[in-house]
Amino acid sequence: MSNLRPGILFVVSAPSGAGKTTLCRAMFDKFSDLRHSISFTTRPIRSGEQDGVDYHFIDQKCFDGMVVSGDFVEWAEVHGNSYGTALATLKHAAASGSDLLLEIDCQGARQIRNSIKEAGFIFVLPPDFLELERRLRGRETDSDEIISRRMLNAKDEISQAHWYDYIVLNDNLDQAGQRFSSIIEAERCRTGLLTDFLKQQFSIN
Ligand code: 5GP
């Protein structure tokens, strides 16, 4: 049925430490036809990451050039680095009818909201601030200063959750994964997306 409906754009945001990346990975494992949007960033590559797989890692000059050329559908500065989603990534997914999942911050999500109304917006929420801080400390990758900055940013980001279409509470990873996949399944059943399917299979206009 998926080739008889347009591809869906899923936009996922969360404060750092909420479990967004883990949940999104679980969705890519579960839905083999769900595609990952690879963003462009000026952030230095971390160990274990691969250029062209996790991100397209580029320098600031190149990023600024892409901004000027209008290559990004959205872009933002997050934690001191630039991140952007290429218009070409969306066009490519749309042309192949694929569902695309974007893991982006709230500023970028808002820009997409303003231009692509029919996208599905999902916010991943930690159970509370104490648990969020516990998870950030548990990673043992960040200094106290960075953790404090991430906790401050988390307040800002969570204040944006209200305008997303869905909130996935990540109190328990398995249950959160089930909630997330239910949202994907439900979005795929939207009547508005299935008009071609009705036409072709049942000759209903
Ligand atoms: P990280 O550097 O830890 O992978 O990501 C930092 C933040 O940047 C996360 O909130 C992530 O969702 C966000 N981000 C990643 N790619 C993009 C993008 O293309 N656009 C925007 N606006 N944010 C992004």
Residues whose N, C-alpha, C, O or C-beta is under 5 A from the ligand:
A	BS01	5GP	A14 S39 F40 R43 W75 A76 V78 Y83 G84 T85 E103 I104 D105 G108
